[in-house]
Each structure stands twice: as C-alpha cells, then as structure tokens.
Amino acid sequence: MTVINILDHSTVDRIAAGEVVERPFSVVKELTENAMDAGADHISVEIKEGGINFIRVTDNGCGIDADQIRKAFLRHATSKIKDAEDLGHITSLGFRGEALSSISAVAQVEVITKTADQLTGIRYYTQGGDEGEVSEVGAPDGTTMVVRNLFFNTPVRRKFLKSATTEASYITELMEHLMLSHPDVSFQYKIGNQLKYHTTGNGDLKEVIYRIYGKDFSDHVIPIEAEQNGVKVRGFLGKPICNRSNRTYELTFINGRFVKSTLLQKAIEDGYHRYLMQHQYPFVVLHIEIDPDLIDVNVHPTKMDVRFSNSQYVFDFLSGNIAGTLKINDMVPDTVLATDKTREEIKEEVLKQQEDLKEFAAEPFEVQRIKTTEELASARVLGDTLPEPEVKKPLPTLLKTREQIFVERPVFEELNIHDNDNLTVYATEETSVKEEPTLFGDGIKLGSVETKIPEQAPVFKIYGQIFDTYLLIGYNDMFYICDQHAAHEKVNFERFMKRLKQDGKVPSQLISPPVIMSLPGKEMTALEEYNDELVKMGFVIEKFGGNEIAVREAPMDLYSNQLQELIHEILDTCAEGTFRGNSELVENRIATMACKASIKGNQRISMAEAEELLKELFTLENPYLCPHGRPTLISMSKQELDKKFKRIV
C-alpha cells in the first residue's frame, strides 16, 4: 500500500528554495534588491568563483533589529507587505518573503547588521536552514550578507551549475541592469579582488551607460521623456549605429524593476521600424513609471515579468513616443577624421608622405605591381593583397580615416588628393592604367597578385547590371540573374573556409595602432571563453584594462569600418551559447564575416569586377546558395522566354 509522507521542515525548505535560488545570480539579485528596499544609496557586491563559493553584499540601509533577525529567515516573512490587499499596489522590489529562507536552506549564511538607533550591531549565522545564534558585534549602519558554499547540501544541483566564468557573467549582467535601473545608487562590484564597476550614484543615467557600454554607445544615444495619463517614460534611445543582432540591449525598467516584456519589446521595435534592418534590434534604456495598481508584478518568483491592465494603451504610448523622438532627431551617422588636425594640415602631411614614399620606392626591392585594370578588379572581388616584400627601413606612418587604420607596410602607389578631400590610392605602372579603378571601401588600398582562373571555367556573357544589385548573364540557352552580394558572400565564405582548413586559421592582418573598443560584461566573458575560436577566425584581441580591449589583428578581408560592429555581433552570438560545438561556432561566424566583407546591393560595379566575381563563383562546388541559404542565381531558359512572348506554344 502506498504511504503518504509528510515532509519535514528542512526538506520542504530545500525544495522551495529551487524556485527562488536557481544559481548564484539569484542570490545576488535577491540580496541587492533587499538592500535597495532598505533605502541604501551605497551597495557593494563581491563574488569569488562565480559566486558559487563566496558572495558578499554590503549596504548602508536601515539594517535589521536584533529581535527581528530570526524572523527574517522564516519562510514568507517580509516587511514589504502585510496581507493580500497590498499585492495590488506593490512599490518595493521584493515582497514574497522567500529570499533569505531559500538562500539559507542551501548555503552557509552570515549576517552582520546594525540600525541607526543602536550602539552596536549583531551577527547571525545559519547553515542549511538550521536556526542560528545571535551575537553582538561592532558594525557600521547597514547590513552585510555573506553567502558561502552555495548548494553544499544539495550536490546534484551544484553539479549542474556552469563554469565559474559563466556564472560570473550572469551576475555581471545583473549588476549592469541594477546600475541602469538605479543611477541614484552608488554600486561597487568586484570579481575576486578586481574592481569591475563603480558608479557614482549621482543620478546621471547617461554616465552609467558610458561606464558600462563605453563611449561608442554613450555618444550615440538620444534622450526621450514623455508623460500621459499616468504613464511616464524617460531614458535614452540608441541611434541606428547602435543596432545589434539580438534583443539583449532592449533594456526596460518599470518602477525601478528590470523586466522582460514581450509587449514592451514589440512596442520598441514598432517605434524603430523605419530604422531597423532585418534581424536587427535597437539599443534602448527606458525607465517606465506607471501606477502600481495598473500592473501585476506577482507573475513569477523572479519578478521579471509583468502584466498590464491596459496593454494596448501602453503599447501605443511607448511606440508613438519612440517614433516621434527618432523622427525629430538627426539619424545621419557622423563621419569624422580620427585626428584633431585640420584638413589643410592633413593635406600637407599627405603630400609630405607622398614624397617620402617616392624616395623610399627608389631603393631596390622585389615587389609585384598591379599591371592591368583586370587585376584591379580581381583585387576588389577576390580580396587578395600584395605579399610582404623585405625592406631595410621603416615606412612613414600613414593617416587613418574614421575607424580605418592603415597598416604600416610598403605601398607602391601614387597618392592623389581629390577636391572632396577623400584620400584614394591609384596604381601606377610604366604602362598607364586607362580606366580609373573603383575599389572597395575607403582609404588606401593594396593591390592583388594575379588570380589563376581554371581553364575549364564556363563561358558566359554579362549583359549588364540592373538596379545596381543584379547581374544579367547569358550562358548557352540559359538566362541568369545573379545577386552580386550573395555571390560575393559565397566566394568569400569558401575562400575563408579553404584557408581555415589549410592553415588552421583565417589569415589575419596587423592593425597598427590597434583598435580600442569597450565591451559590456557579457561580451567580455564571451571573449575569454571563446578566444581560441576567435583566433581561428583571424582575430587577435587583448584586454586593455577595465572594460576595454585592443584589437591587434583582424581577418585579412575584414579590415574595414565594420570591424567593431562585427566583433560586437560575434561576441553577442557567443554569449547566447546556442551552438552545438566550436566548429559550428567558427563556421557560422565565418559566414557572418563573409557577408561583412562582400559588396552590397545598390552598389555599382564595373564589368571587369563582375567578370572576376562570376569566374570565381562558377568554379565553386556549390555556387547556387550563399552561406545563409539565399540563392545566388535564378534562371530562365530560352524556351521559357519564347513561351512568355508566345513564340512557341
């Protein structure tokens, strides 16, 4: 006969703890929210081993009275609400009364706390939910919570935690959200003995954005503020240059609480719809204030989901104000020289460098030069570069335009300055180039070595380019339309993969000086975890102190103004952790790199360039689909055309 058992208090607490304490992230979240509810304006968080072995949260809040400390660790004990009536208008971050009970059930917890009206503080220690003892200690006003050896008495749950680095990344992302949700609170966050973040607590949200995401983001945000019918929104909207490949940076806070709401996400993207490419999402930090009676936060133990009593109004209010704010602001990206020098000074320096280059080139050395326009087209399509010749003296440092950093290497072309002040390099040879080449990208270009085309390459005829996007091709009795971007993407992808298989990595190009960029905590963790895979892709990236990194080498064909965007996108995807293995990660990211390095739609190319592209495409084993599955070619036979024009029945 089946026996029904009544579980003891300790077992019940351990089971219930699983709903609240899933990982170290949950502990830090509950303790910091308690600190803010206690009125603290200075909060310090320190973790070790990803928070698995050690978490300490210190605040200067109101503290806990000595006669209340044991009660605080009982299940469903809280100072935030009194009865069910209070659930309709919750203003605090915590209210369930489960946090301390759940944490103490699966960890060793020490509390040191003092209220302002007491001369001394108290120390309370509990382990595995057992009732602890209270002792008197000297302490400042506020509370310090120390949690050690999480899940020490539930080893199965501890076994399923991820690595310390990954667990720390979850906590880092949480701290970023807390700092953004309460810019008026000074946060100090340490991982081990290293200070990760420290905010001033002066209430300046843009300063917090700068500290977390760096200058690249804080310089490209637009303030938004609106209020109507009891709903208020304020914060910052990122310009299109800040758009990312996932929704990680759609950050919304309701009454100071970070929430993930499908309704809010759709409203944000609807307001941005004119400024978003497919599969791109905006960067926003929005504080929404709404009457607590109009929302329900008691949906899930994590309190990260909410329900609205008038969801359609909230959607229309948020979407309309975002669209209106973006409309009245200039969305055109800034283009500036990466130097403080005036245009006249730049021209003088370029002319000086031209003389230096000519003098340098007078010395004997071995070099392959671009000889024909066809070879220039090959350089543009195939992305090949001149081999490094041996030189006996260094070349003058070249200028850098926008984010394009020119490598210090021999360049054997003639510099020309046009009226529009763009710097362009054209190849010169004893036999002059009759046709002015149209090379990809901006700034100084390097030539190509001669490309070998197989003798058995198909014979085709190019009839032209339509809509600056599609190539019209005839081959035997077939008519083809080729998407130039998809075709070039396929060519680049196959070339990248071939080099990867041959050399174990994609060839990289030195960047001098290195590109310095800021990373949020989640991306920094992904960089540490996937560094070996990034090396295979052709990147050499080093930490540069704080949240900054130095990109010292990049894939040969990706040395462009999109470099920072690409690195953010790769690390975003790595952080999601959706790949089955490292080989899949590398292949997927190489597909992205191939896309970034390719010519785009609505971009005119010359006949010679089109020929080089198609010659390379038709030598591939599968030229019909790009790495993302889009067709490179569509076709129609002469017979089908004859039928369309009723020449045959």
C-alpha positions in Angstrom: 0.0 0.0 0.0 1.3 3.5 -0.9 2.2 5.5 2.1 1.8 9.3 2.1 4.6 11.0 3.9 4.6 14.5 5.4 7.9 16.0 4.6 9.9 17.6 7.4 10.6 21.3 7.5 14.2 21.0 6.2 13.2 19.0 3.1 10.3 21.4 2.3 12.7 24.4 2.5 15.2 22.8 0.2 12.5 22.0 -2.4 11.0 25.5 -2.2 14.5 27.1 -2.5 14.7 25.7 -6.0 12.0 28.1 -7.2 13.9 31.2 -5.9 17.6 30.2 -5.9 18.5 28.7 -9.2 22.1 29.8 -9.3 24.5 32.4 -7.7 22.8 35.1 -9.9 19.6 34.5 -7.9 21.3 35.1 -4.6 22.9 38.4 -5.7 19.6 39.6 -7.2 17.6 38.9 -4.0 20.2 40.4 -1.7 20.8 43.6 -3.7 17.1 44.2 -4.1 16.7 43.8 -0.4 19.5 46.4 0.1 17.7 48.9 -2.2 14.4 48.3 -0.5 16.2 49.1 2.8 16.9 52.6 1.5 20.6 52.1 0.7 22.4 54.5 -1.6 25.7 52.7 -1.4 25.9 49.0 -2.2 29.0 46.8 -2.6 28.9 43.4 -4.2 31.8 41.0 -4.2 31.9 37.4 -5.7 34.5 34.7 -5.9 34.5 31.6 -8.1 31.4 32.9 -9.9 29.6 33.3 -6.7 29.5 29.6 -6.0 31.9 29.7 -3.1 31.5 33.3 -1.9 29.1 36.2 -2.2 29.2 39.4 -0.1 26.6 42.2 -0.3 27.2 45.2 1.8 24.8 48.2 2.1 24.2 51.4 4.2 20.5 50.8 4.5 18.3 50.8 7.6 19.6 47.5 9.0 17.6 44.8 10.9 16.7 45.0 14.5 18.1 42.3 16.8 14.7 41.0 17.8 13.7 40.7 14.1 16.8 38.8 12.7 15.5 35.2 13.3 12.1 36.1 11.9 13.7 37.5 8.7 14.9 34.0 7.9 11.5 32.3 8.2 9.5 31.4 5.1 7.1 34.0 3.8 8.4 36.6 6.3 8.6 40.1 4.8 8.5 43.7 5.9 7.3 44.8 2.4 3.6 43.8 2.6 1.1 42.8 5.3 -1.7 41.0 3.5 -3.1 40.1 0.1 -4.6 43.6 -0.2 -1.1 45.0 -0.6 -0.4 42.9 -3.7 -2.4 45.3 -5.8 0.0 48.3 -5.2 3.5 46.9 -4.7 6.2 49.6 -4.8 9.2 47.6 -3.4 11.4 45.3 -5.4 10.9 42.3 -3.1 7.7 41.3 -1.4 7.4 37.5 -1.4 9.4 36.8 1.8 11.1 33.8 0.4 14.6 35.0 -0.4 16.5 34.7 2.9 14.7 31.4 3.8 15.6 29.9 0.4 19.2 31.1 0.4 19.9 29.8 4.0 18.3 26.4 3.1 21.1 25.7 0.6 24.1 27.7 1.8 26.1 28.9 4.8 24.9 32.5 5.5 26.4 35.1 7.8 24.7 38.4 8.6 26.2 41.5 10.3 23.7 44.3 10.7 23.1 47.5 12.7 20.3 50.0 12.8 21.0 53.7 13.2 19.5 53.9 16.7 21.7 51.1 18.1 25.2 51.5 19.5 26.3 48.0 18.4 25.4 45.6 15.7 24.5 41.9 15.7 25.9 38.9 13.9 23.7 36.0 12.9 25.0 32.7 11.3 22.9 29.9 9.9 23.7 26.8 7.8 21.3 24.7 5.7 18.3 26.3 7.3 19.2 25.5 10.9 18.4 28.2 13.4 21.5 30.1 14.1 22.7 32.1 17.1 22.8 35.9 17.6 25.9 37.6 19.0 26.8 41.3 19.5 29.5 42.9 17.3 30.8 46.3 16.3 29.5 47.3 12.9 28.6 50.4 10.8 25.0 51.2 10.0 23.5 48.9 7.4 23.8 45.2 6.6 26.4 42.8 5.3 25.3 39.5 3.9 27.9 36.8 3.3 26.9 33.6 1.5 29.3 30.7 1.2 29.3 27.3 -0.4 26.1 27.5 -2.3 24.3 24.2 -2.7 26.7 22.5 -0.3 23.9 20.2 0.9 22.4 19.6 -2.5 25.3 18.4 -4.6 23.1 17.4 -7.5 22.1 21.0 -8.1 25.6 22.2 -7.6 26.8 19.8 -10.3 24.5 21.4 -12.8 25.9 24.9 -12.4 28.1 26.1 -15.2 31.7 27.2 -15.0 32.7 30.0 -12.6 33.3 32.3 -15.5 29.9 31.8 -17.0 28.1 32.1 -13.6 30.1 35.3 -13.0 28.9 36.6 -16.4 25.2 36.2 -15.3 25.9 38.2 -12.2 27.8 40.9 -14.2 24.8 41.3 -16.5 22.5 41.6 -13.4 24.8 44.3 -11.9 24.6 46.2 -15.2 20.8 46.1 -15.0 20.8 47.2 -11.4 23.1 50.2 -12.1 21.0 51.3 -15.0 17.8 50.9 -13.0 19.0 53.0 -10.1 21.6 55.6 -11.3 21.0 57.4 -8.0 22.6 54.4 -6.1 26.4 54.1 -6.0 27.3 50.5 -6.8 30.7 48.8 -6.4 31.1 45.4 -8.0 34.2 43.2 -7.6 35.0 39.8 -9.1 37.6 38.2 -6.9 39.9 41.1 -6.0 39.4 43.0 -9.2 37.0 46.0 -9.3 34.7 45.6 -12.3 32.3 48.6 -11.9 32.0 51.6 -9.7 29.2 54.1 -10.2 28.9 57.5 -8.6 25.2 57.4 -7.7 24.7 61.0 -8.9 21.6 60.1 -10.9 23.1 60.6 -14.3 21.8 57.7 -16.4 24.0 58.6 -19.4 27.1 58.4 -17.2 26.1 54.8 -16.2 25.6 53.9 -19.9 29.2 55.3 -20.6 30.7 53.2 -17.7 29.0 50.0 -18.8 29.0 50.2 -22.7 31.6 52.8 -23.4 31.9 56.0 -25.4 30.8 54.2 -28.7 27.3 53.9 -27.2 27.0 57.0 -24.9 27.9 59.3 -27.8 25.1 57.9 -30.0 22.0 58.0 -27.7 19.0 60.3 -27.8 17.2 61.3 -24.7 13.4 60.6 -24.5 10.9 61.8 -22.0 7.1 61.7 -22.2 4.1 61.5 -19.9 0.4 60.9 -20.4 -2.5 59.6 -18.4 -0.4 58.3 -15.5 2.3 56.6 -17.7 5.7 58.2 -17.9 8.8 57.2 -19.9 12.3 58.6 -19.8 15.7 57.3 -20.8 17.8 57.0 -23.9 17.3 55.6 -27.5 20.3 54.4 -29.4 20.8 55.7 -32.9 20.8 53.1 -35.7 24.6 52.8 -35.5 24.0 51.1 -32.1 21.6 48.4 -33.5 22.6 44.9 -32.6 21.8 41.3 -33.7 19.7 40.3 -30.7 17.3 41.8 -28.1 19.9 41.8 -25.3 20.2 45.6 -25.3 16.5 46.4 -25.2 16.6 47.3 -21.5 13.3 48.3 -19.9 12.6 49.1 -16.3 9.2 49.5 -14.7 9.1 51.4 -11.4 12.8 50.7 -11.0 12.5 47.0 -11.7 14.2 45.3 -14.7 11.6 43.4 -16.7 11.4 41.4 -19.9 8.1 42.0 -21.5 7.1 40.9 -25.0 4.6 43.8 -25.1 7.4 46.3 -24.4 9.8 44.7 -26.9 7.2 44.8 -29.7 6.3 48.5 -28.9 10.0 49.4 -29.0 10.6 47.7 -32.3 7.4 49.2 -33.8 8.6 52.6 -32.9 12.0 51.8 -34.5 10.7 50.0 -37.6 11.9 52.7 -40.0 15.5 52.4 -38.6 15.9 48.6 -38.3 17.3 46.2 -40.9 16.0 42.7 -40.9 17.2 40.7 -37.8 18.5 43.8 -36.1 17.3 45.3 -32.8 17.8 48.7 -31.1 19.8 49.7 -28.1 17.4 51.4 -25.6 17.5 52.1 -21.8 13.9 53.1 -20.8 12.5 53.8 -17.4 8.8 53.5 -17.3 6.8 54.8 -14.4 3.2 53.5 -14.0 0.6 53.4 -11.3 1.3 50.1 -9.4 -2.5 49.5 -9.4 -2.3 49.2 -13.2 0.3 46.4 -13.3 0.8 42.9 -11.8 4.3 42.0 -10.9 3.3 38.9 -8.9 3.6 36.7 -12.0 6.8 34.7 -11.4 9.2 34.2 -8.5 11.9 36.1 -10.4 9.6 39.1 -10.7 11.0 39.8 -14.2 7.6 39.6 -16.0 4.6 41.9 -15.6 1.0 42.2 -16.8 -0.7 45.4 -17.8 -4.3 46.2 -17.2 -4.4 48.4 -20.3 -1.7 46.8 -22.6 -2.9 48.5 -25.8 -2.6 51.9 -24.4 0.9 51.2 -23.1 1.9 49.8 -26.5 0.6 52.8 -28.4 2.1 55.3 -25.9 5.6 53.8 -26.0 5.7 53.1 -29.7 4.4 56.5 -30.7 6.8 58.4 -28.4 9.8 56.4 -29.6 8.9 57.0 -33.3 8.3 60.7 -32.6 11.6 61.2 -30.8 13.6 59.5 -33.5 11.8 61.5 -36.2 12.8 64.9 -34.8 16.4 63.9 -34.3 19.2 63.6 -36.9 19.8 59.9 -37.7 22.6 60.5 -40.1 25.8 58.8 -38.8 28.7 61.2 -38.1 31.8 60.9 -40.3 34.8 62.4 -38.7 38.5 62.1 -39.2 40.2 60.1 -36.4 42.6 63.0 -35.8 42.4 66.5 -34.4 44.3 68.0 -37.3 42.7 70.4 -39.8 42.1 69.4 -43.4 44.9 71.7 -44.6 47.3 70.1 -42.1 46.2 66.6 -43.4 46.8 67.6 -47.0 50.3 68.9 -46.2 51.1 65.7 -44.3 49.8 63.5 -47.1 51.9 65.5 -49.7 54.9 65.1 -47.4 54.2 61.3 -47.1 54.0 61.1 -50.9 57.5 62.5 -51.3 58.7 60.1 -48.6 57.1 57.2 -50.4 58.7 58.1 -53.7 62.1 58.4 -52.0 61.5 55.1 -50.3 60.5 53.4 -53.5 63.7 54.5 -55.2 65.7 51.8 -53.4 65.9 48.3 -55.0 63.4 45.7 -53.7 61.2 43.0 -55.1 57.6 43.7 -55.5 54.6 42.6 -57.6 52.8 45.5 -59.1 49.3 45.8 -60.4 49.6 45.9 -64.1 46.0 45.9 -65.5 42.5 47.0 -64.8 41.5 43.3 -64.7 43.9 42.7 -61.9 42.5 45.7 -60.0 39.0 44.1 -60.4 40.4 40.9 -59.1 41.7 42.7 -56.1 38.3 44.1 -55.4 36.4 40.9 -55.9 38.8 38.4 -54.5 40.3 40.5 -51.7 43.9 39.4 -52.4 46.8 41.6 -51.3 50.5 42.1 -52.2 52.9 39.8 -50.4 55.1 41.5 -47.8 58.4 42.4 -49.5 61.6 42.5 -47.5 62.5 46.1 -46.7 65.5 47.6 -45.0 64.0 50.7 -43.4 60.5 51.5 -42.0 57.9 53.3 -44.0 56.3 56.5 -42.8 53.2 56.0 -40.8 50.1 56.6 -42.9 47.0 58.5 -42.0 43.9 57.0 -40.6 40.3 57.9 -41.7 37.3 57.3 -39.4 37.9 53.8 -38.0 40.0 52.7 -41.0 43.5 52.2 -39.6 46.2 52.0 -42.3 48.8 49.3 -41.7 52.5 50.4 -41.7 53.6 48.4 -44.7 55.1 49.3 -48.2 52.6 50.8 -50.5 53.8 51.3 -54.0 51.0 53.5 -55.5 50.7 57.2 -56.1 48.7 59.3 -53.6 46.2 61.7 -55.0 44.0 64.3 -53.2 40.6 65.0 -54.8 38.5 68.1 -54.3 36.3 66.2 -51.9 39.3 65.6 -49.6 38.9 61.8 -49.7 42.2 60.0 -49.7 42.4 57.5 -52.5 45.3 55.5 -53.9 45.6 54.6 -57.6 48.1 52.1 -59.0 50.7 53.4 -61.4 52.9 51.4 -63.8 55.1 52.0 -66.7 52.1 51.2 -68.9 49.5 53.6 -67.7 46.1 52.4 -66.5 43.5 53.7 -68.9 40.4 53.1 -66.7 40.1 54.6 -63.2 39.6 51.6 -60.8 36.7 51.6 -58.4 38.0 49.8 -55.4 36.0 48.6 -52.3 36.0 50.5 -49.1 37.7 53.8 -48.3 41.2 54.9 -47.8 44.4 53.3 -49.0 44.0 50.1 -51.0 46.6 47.4 -51.6 47.0 45.6 -55.0 46.5 42.0 -55.8 48.6 39.2 -57.1 47.4 37.6 -60.4 44.4 35.3 -59.9 44.5 32.0 -61.6 41.2 31.0 -63.3 40.8 27.3 -64.2 41.0 26.6 -67.9 37.6 24.9 -67.8 35.7 27.9 -66.4 32.3 28.2 -68.0 32.0 30.6 -71.0 29.3 33.2 -70.2 28.4 36.7 -71.3 27.5 39.5 -69.0 24.8 41.8 -70.4 24.9 44.3 -67.6 23.8 45.3 -64.1 20.3 46.2 -63.1 19.2 48.1 -60.0 22.9 48.3 -59.1 22.3 44.9 -57.4 21.7 42.1 -60.0 24.0 40.9 -62.9 22.3 39.8 -66.1 24.1 36.8 -67.6 23.7 34.7 -70.7 25.2 31.1 -70.9 24.3 28.8 -73.8 20.5 28.8 -73.9 20.0 30.0 -70.4 19.4 33.4 -68.9 20.7 34.0 -65.4 20.1 36.8 -62.8 22.8 36.9 -60.2 22.6 38.6 -56.8 26.0 40.2 -56.6 26.0 40.4 -52.8 25.0 36.7 -52.3 27.5 35.6 -54.9 30.4 37.6 -53.4 29.4 36.3 -49.9 29.6 32.7 -51.2 33.0 33.4 -52.8 34.4 35.0 -49.6 33.0 32.2 -47.4 34.6 29.4 -49.5 37.9 31.3 -49.5 37.8 31.8 -45.7 36.9 28.1 -45.2 39.7 26.9 -47.6 42.3 29.0 -45.7 40.9 27.7 -42.4 41.3 24.1 -43.5 44.8 24.6 -44.9 46.3 26.7 -42.2 44.0 26.1 -39.2 43.1 29.8 -39.1 41.9 32.6 -41.3 44.9 34.8 -42.3 45.0 38.0 -40.3 46.3 41.5 -40.9 48.2 43.6 -38.3 46.4 46.7 -37.1 48.7 49.5 -36.1 47.8 51.2 -33.9 45.3 48.7 -32.5 41.5 49.4 -32.4 40.4 50.1 -28.9 36.8 49.4 -28.0 34.6 48.9 -24.9 32.7 45.7 -24.1 29.9 45.1 -21.7 30.5 42.4 -19.1 28.6 39.6 -21.0 30.7 40.2 -24.2 33.9 40.3 -22.2 33.1 36.9 -20.7 32.4 35.6 -24.1 35.7 36.9 -25.3 37.5 35.0 -22.5 35.6 31.8 -23.2 35.8 31.7 -27.0 39.2 33.3 -27.5 40.6 30.2 -29.3 37.8 30.2 -31.8 38.3 34.0 -32.4 42.0 33.3 -33.2 40.9 30.7 -35.8 38.7 33.4 -37.3 41.8 35.7 -37.7 41.3 37.9 -34.7 44.0 38.7 -32.1 42.3 40.6 -29.2 43.8 41.5 -25.9 42.4 43.1 -22.7 43.3 46.8 -22.4 42.2 47.4 -18.8 38.7 47.9 -17.4 36.0 47.2 -20.0 38.3 47.9 -23.0 40.0 45.6 -25.4 42.7 46.1 -28.1 42.1 44.5 -31.5 45.6 43.9 -32.8 44.9 41.7 -35.8 41.8 41.2 -37.9 40.9 38.8 -40.8 42.6 40.0 -44.0 39.5 40.8 -45.9 37.6 42.4 -43.0 39.9 45.2 -42.3 37.3 48.0 -42.6 35.0 50.4 -40.8 32.7 47.5 -39.9 35.3 45.8 -37.7 33.9 46.9 -34.3 30.3 46.1 -35.3 31.4 42.6 -36.4 33.2 41.9 -33.1 30.2 43.0 -31.1 28.0 40.8 -33.3 30.3 37.8 -32.9 30.6 38.2 -29.1 26.8 38.7 -28.8 26.2 35.4 -30.5 28.9 33.6 -28.5 27.3 34.9 -25.3 24.0 33.3 -26.3 25.7 29.9 -26.3 23.4 28.4 -28.9 26.0 26.4 -30.8 26.4 22.7 -30.6 30.1 22.8 -30.9 33.1 25.1 -31.6 33.3 24.0 -35.2 29.7 25.2 -35.7 30.5 28.5 -34.0 33.5 29.1 -36.2 31.6 28.2 -39.4 28.6 30.4 -38.5 30.8 33.4 -37.6 32.9 33.0 -40.8 29.6 33.2 -42.7 29.0 36.5 -41.0 32.5 37.7 -41.8 32.0 36.7 -45.4 28.8 38.8 -45.5 30.5 41.8 -44.0 33.4 41.6 -46.5 31.2 41.4 -49.6 29.9 44.0 -52.0 26.4 45.1 -51.2 23.2 45.6 -53.1 22.7 49.0 -54.6 26.4 49.2 -55.3 27.6 49.7 -58.9 30.5 47.6 -60.0 32.5 47.6 -63.3 32.3 44.9 -66.0 35.8 43.7 -65.1 34.8 43.2 -61.5 31.6 41.4 -62.4 33.6 39.0 -64.6 36.1 38.3 -61.9 33.3 37.6 -59.4 31.4 35.2 -61.7 34.6 33.4 -62.8 35.3 32.6 -59.1 31.7 31.8 -58.3 31.4 29.3 -61.2 34.5 27.3 -60.0 32.9 26.5 -56.7 31.4 23.1 -56.0 28.1 24.7 -54.9 27.7 28.2 -56.4 23.9 28.3 -56.1 23.4 29.3 -52.4 25.1 31.8 -50.1 26.3 30.6 -46.6 22.9 31.7 -45.2 20.9 29.8 -47.7 19.8 32.6 -50.0 20.1 31.8 -53.8 22.9 33.4 -55.7 21.4 32.8 -59.1 17.9 32.4 -60.6 17.5 31.2 -64.2 15.1 31.1 -67.2 15.7 29.1 -70.3 15.3 30.5 -73.8 12.4 28.2 -74.3 10.6 29.7 -71.3 11.2 33.2 -72.6 9.9 32.1 -76.0 6.7 30.8 -74.3 6.3 34.1 -72.4 6.4 36.0 -75.7 4.1 33.4 -77.4 6.8 32.5 -79.9 6.1 28.9 -79.1 3.1 27.2 -77.6 
